[in-house]
Amino acid sequence: EQIQKYSTVSPEIAEALALGGQKKLGADYVVATTGIAGPTKGDGQGEVGRVCIAIAGPQGVMNEEFIFGKARKRIIQKAVDKALELLLKEISKN
């Protein structure tokens, strides 16, 4: 239902994944990413390089959206780096 409304690559879907994972796993923190690493656009509803990252934690959920260029390996590496950076930032708040 949400995918039809927002598309697979969206802040709303990243948030839903993070919150769903947190609920199912009982974890304090959950990181969720969704994006288009290429070489094609996938569902056609976003550009290659677009990545949405959400972090669900004790204080709620946050998300950010990024464009990491067109090179597949770079997109993947930048998404991992940014997800870990955001997680560390959220953990450091508590």
C-alpha positions as CSV (number, residue, x, y, z in Angstrom):
1,E,0.0,0.0,0.0
2,Q,2.7,2.5,1.0
3,I,4.9,1.5,-2.0
4,Q,2.1,2.2,-4.4
5,K,1.6,5.6,-2.7
6,Y,5.2,6.7,-2.4
7,S,7.4,4.4,-4.6
8,T,10.0,2.0,-3.3
9,V,12.6,4.8,-3.0
10,S,11.2,7.4,-0.6
11,P,11.7,8.7,2.9
12,E,8.3,7.2,3.9
13,I,9.3,3.7,2.9
14,A,12.7,4.0,4.6
15,E,10.9,5.1,7.8
16,A,8.4,2.2,7.5
17,L,11.2,-0.3,7.1
18,A,13.1,1.1,10.1
19,L,10.1,1.2,12.4
20,G,8.9,-2.3,11.2
21,G,12.4,-3.7,11.9
22,Q,12.5,-2.1,15.3
23,K,9.1,-3.5,16.3
24,K,9.8,-7.0,14.9
25,L,13.3,-7.3,16.3
26,G,12.8,-5.4,19.6
27,A,16.0,-3.5,18.8
28,D,16.9,-0.1,20.3
29,Y,18.2,1.1,16.9
30,V,17.4,0.0,13.3
31,V,18.9,1.4,10.1
32,A,17.0,1.1,6.8
33,T,18.0,2.2,3.4
34,T,16.3,2.2,0.1
35,G,17.7,3.6,-3.1
36,I,18.7,3.3,-6.8
37,A,22.3,2.2,-7.3
38,G,21.8,1.7,-11.0
39,P,22.7,1.1,-13.7
40,T,19.0,1.5,-14.4
41,K,16.2,3.4,-12.6
42,G,14.4,0.3,-11.4
43,D,10.7,1.4,-10.9
44,G,11.3,4.5,-12.9
45,Q,10.3,6.8,-10.0
46,G,13.6,8.2,-9.1
47,E,17.0,9.0,-10.4
48,V,20.1,6.7,-10.2
49,G,22.0,7.7,-7.1
50,R,19.0,8.6,-5.0
51,V,19.2,7.0,-1.5
52,C,16.8,7.4,1.5
53,I,18.1,6.4,4.9
54,A,16.1,6.1,8.1
55,I,17.1,5.5,11.7
56,A,14.6,4.3,14.2
57,G,15.7,4.8,17.8
58,P,14.4,5.3,21.3
59,Q,13.6,9.0,20.5
60,G,11.6,8.2,17.3
61,V,12.6,7.9,13.7
62,M,14.5,10.3,11.5
63,N,15.3,10.1,7.7
64,E,17.4,11.9,5.2
65,E,17.6,11.7,1.4
66,F,20.7,11.9,-0.7
67,I,21.9,12.0,-4.3
68,F,25.3,10.1,-4.5
69,G,26.1,10.5,-8.2
70,K,25.8,7.9,-11.0
71,A,28.6,5.3,-10.3
72,R,27.1,2.1,-8.8
73,K,30.0,1.2,-6.5
74,R,30.3,4.8,-5.2
75,I,26.6,5.0,-4.5
76,I,26.7,1.8,-2.5
77,Q,29.8,2.9,-0.5
78,K,28.5,6.4,0.2
79,A,25.1,5.0,1.3
80,V,26.8,2.6,3.8
81,D,29.1,5.4,5.0
82,K,26.3,7.8,5.5
83,A,24.0,5.3,7.2
84,L,26.7,4.5,9.7
85,E,27.5,8.2,10.3
86,L,23.8,8.9,10.9
87,L,23.5,5.9,13.3
88,L,26.5,7.0,15.3
89,K,25.0,10.6,15.5
90,E,21.7,9.2,16.8
91,I,23.4,6.9,19.3
92,S,25.6,9.8,20.5
93,K,22.5,11.8,21.4
94,N,21.6,9.4,24.2
